[in-house]
Amino acid sequence: MTLSFKSIASWSIVVLILMQFVPLKRINPPVVSDIQLPGFIKSSLKKACYDCHSNETRWDTIAYIAPASWLASTIVASGRNVLNFSEWNIQDIANNRKKTTEIKKVISERSAHQQLYYLWKPENHLNDTERITLQLWLHQQGQ
């Protein structure tokens, strides 16, 4: 049995259409205890981090089109599991220090740990002023 280009294309379209019906969790749970930060610091973190590391994710159109929606949903779920600013526990000081150390590391190494996100939204990269201000503020918190 040989498959023609037309039948392969037809089946591919059918599969893409069926993929749209796979349910995903694109929800934003309520903010439990949002991290309390100075205005400029918080706006910088919201710009660069909150889409993956908070319950305030802005779901773009691409997040509703499979298979990109699967990737977006997975990235946000894993980001929230690692660090969620909307569930920052004020009582858990040791864990918060660990999180703060990781944030320092990501910012100082200029690592776009989610490179696909920053390729999609390059405007969400921290600029040099934001990066330096965040590093200084995080350093002051560590003292």
C-alpha positions as a Python dict, from the first residue, in 0.01 Angstrom:
ca = {
    (1, 'M'): (0, 0, 0),
    (2, 'T'): (148, 330, -104),
    (3, 'L'): (43, 655, 50),
    (4, 'S'): (15, 958, -166),
    (5, 'F'): (109, 1307, -58),
    (6, 'K'): (-261, 1397, -65),
    (7, 'S'): (-361, 1117, 175),
    (8, 'I'): (-73, 1195, 412),
    (9, 'A'): (-171, 1564, 415),
    (10, 'S'): (-537, 1474, 471),
    (11, 'W'): (-456, 1246, 763),
    (12, 'S'): (-222, 1506, 910),
    (13, 'I'): (-500, 1766, 905),
    (14, 'V'): (-741, 1521, 1070),
    (15, 'V'): (-486, 1447, 1343),
    (16, 'L'): (-424, 1820, 1401),
    (17, 'I'): (-797, 1881, 1432),
    (18, 'L'): (-839, 1593, 1676),
    (19, 'M'): (-547, 1722, 1884),
    (20, 'Q'): (-747, 2037, 1960),
    (21, 'F'): (-991, 1835, 2170),
    (22, 'V'): (-734, 1712, 2422),
    (23, 'P'): (-828, 1891, 2746),
    (24, 'L'): (-560, 2094, 2924),
    (25, 'K'): (-547, 2281, 3252),
    (26, 'R'): (-508, 2642, 3144),
    (27, 'I'): (-640, 2787, 3463),
    (28, 'N'): (-516, 3049, 3701),
    (29, 'P'): (-593, 2940, 4057),
    (30, 'P'): (-654, 3216, 4310),
    (31, 'V'): (-352, 3398, 4449),
    (32, 'V'): (-295, 3253, 4797),
    (33, 'S'): (-20, 3473, 4939),
    (34, 'D'): (144, 3691, 4679),
    (35, 'I'): (503, 3786, 4751),
    (36, 'Q'): (531, 4137, 4896),
    (37, 'L'): (789, 4342, 4706),
    (38, 'P'): (873, 4703, 4628),
    (39, 'G'): (697, 4833, 4315),
    (40, 'F'): (984, 4832, 4066),
    (41, 'I'): (1105, 4489, 4177),
    (42, 'K'): (758, 4341, 4148),
    (43, 'S'): (697, 4495, 3804),
    (44, 'S'): (1027, 4348, 3679),
    (45, 'L'): (939, 4004, 3811),
    (46, 'K'): (588, 4027, 3669),
    (47, 'K'): (730, 4114, 3329),
    (48, 'A'): (989, 3837, 3314),
    (49, 'C'): (869, 3564, 3549),
    (50, 'Y'): (500, 3572, 3636),
    (51, 'D'): (371, 3401, 3319),
    (52, 'C'): (533, 3075, 3430),
    (53, 'H'): (591, 3129, 3802),
    (54, 'S'): (258, 3258, 3933),
    (55, 'N'): (-115, 3203, 3924),
    (56, 'E'): (-141, 3517, 3708),
    (57, 'T'): (-41, 3358, 3377),
    (58, 'R'): (-141, 3546, 3064),
    (59, 'W'): (-247, 3270, 2826),
    (60, 'D'): (-176, 3384, 2471),
    (61, 'T'): (-365, 3255, 2168),
    (62, 'I'): (-91, 3004, 2099),
    (63, 'A'): (-173, 2840, 2434),
    (64, 'Y'): (-504, 2726, 2285),
    (65, 'I'): (-370, 2564, 1967),
    (66, 'A'): (-232, 2210, 1992),
    (67, 'P'): (44, 2094, 2000),
    (68, 'A'): (186, 2430, 2116),
    (69, 'S'): (-82, 2439, 2387),
    (70, 'W'): (57, 2116, 2534),
    (71, 'L'): (402, 2267, 2556),
    (72, 'A'): (274, 2592, 2709),
    (73, 'S'): (66, 2406, 2967),
    (74, 'T'): (357, 2181, 3062),
    (75, 'I'): (601, 2471, 3094),
    (76, 'V'): (364, 2670, 3316),
    (77, 'A'): (283, 2367, 3535),
    (78, 'S'): (651, 2286, 3590),
    (79, 'G'): (733, 2654, 3652),
    (80, 'R'): (462, 2681, 3915),
    (81, 'N'): (584, 2362, 4083),
    (82, 'V'): (939, 2496, 4111),
    (83, 'L'): (853, 2852, 4215),
    (84, 'N'): (515, 3017, 4251),
    (85, 'F'): (511, 3382, 4354),
    (86, 'S'): (134, 3357, 4411),
    (87, 'E'): (188, 3098, 4685),
    (88, 'W'): (496, 3247, 4847),
    (89, 'N'): (482, 3118, 5203),
    (90, 'I'): (585, 3391, 5443),
    (91, 'Q'): (636, 3137, 5722),
    (92, 'D'): (878, 2912, 5533),
    (93, 'I'): (1191, 3124, 5563),
    (94, 'A'): (1441, 2844, 5484),
    (95, 'N'): (1260, 2751, 5163),
    (96, 'N'): (1228, 3117, 5065),
    (97, 'R'): (1605, 3163, 5104),
    (98, 'K'): (1660, 2865, 4876),
    (99, 'K'): (1420, 3012, 4620),
    (100, 'T'): (1586, 3352, 4647),
    (101, 'T'): (1927, 3190, 4584),
    (102, 'E'): (1791, 3023, 4270),
    (103, 'I'): (1643, 3352, 4149),
    (104, 'K'): (1981, 3521, 4204),
    (105, 'K'): (2151, 3248, 4003),
    (106, 'V'): (1914, 3276, 3707),
    (107, 'I'): (1937, 3655, 3702),
    (108, 'S'): (2315, 3676, 3744),
    (109, 'E'): (2384, 3413, 3476),
    (110, 'R'): (2142, 3590, 3242),
    (111, 'S'): (2001, 3250, 3168),
    (112, 'A'): (1674, 3236, 2988),
    (113, 'H'): (1591, 2907, 3150),
    (114, 'Q'): (1279, 2888, 2933),
    (115, 'Q'): (1429, 2988, 2601),
    (116, 'L'): (1116, 2911, 2398),
    (117, 'Y'): (918, 3157, 2607),
    (118, 'Y'): (1171, 3435, 2550),
    (119, 'L'): (1187, 3355, 2179),
    (120, 'W'): (810, 3396, 2168),
    (121, 'K'): (814, 3708, 2390),
    (122, 'P'): (1154, 3877, 2363),
    (123, 'E'): (1012, 4195, 2518),
    (124, 'N'): (980, 4009, 2849),
    (125, 'H'): (1357, 3976, 2892),
    (126, 'L'): (1493, 4184, 3177),
    (127, 'N'): (1689, 4484, 3058),
    (128, 'D'): (2022, 4571, 3222),
    (129, 'T'): (1870, 4826, 3461),
    (130, 'E'): (1606, 4579, 3580),
    (131, 'R'): (1863, 4301, 3615),
    (132, 'I'): (2104, 4515, 3820),
    (133, 'T'): (1824, 4651, 4040),
    (134, 'L'): (1695, 4300, 4106),
    (135, 'Q'): (2044, 4172, 4185),
    (136, 'L'): (2107, 4457, 4430),
    (137, 'W'): (1771, 4406, 4598),
    (138, 'L'): (1821, 4028, 4623),
    (139, 'H'): (2169, 4083, 4766),
    (140, 'Q'): (2024, 4315, 5033),
    (141, 'Q'): (1765, 4051, 5120),
    (142, 'G'): (2035, 3789, 5170),
    (143, 'Q'): (2218, 3990, 5437),
}
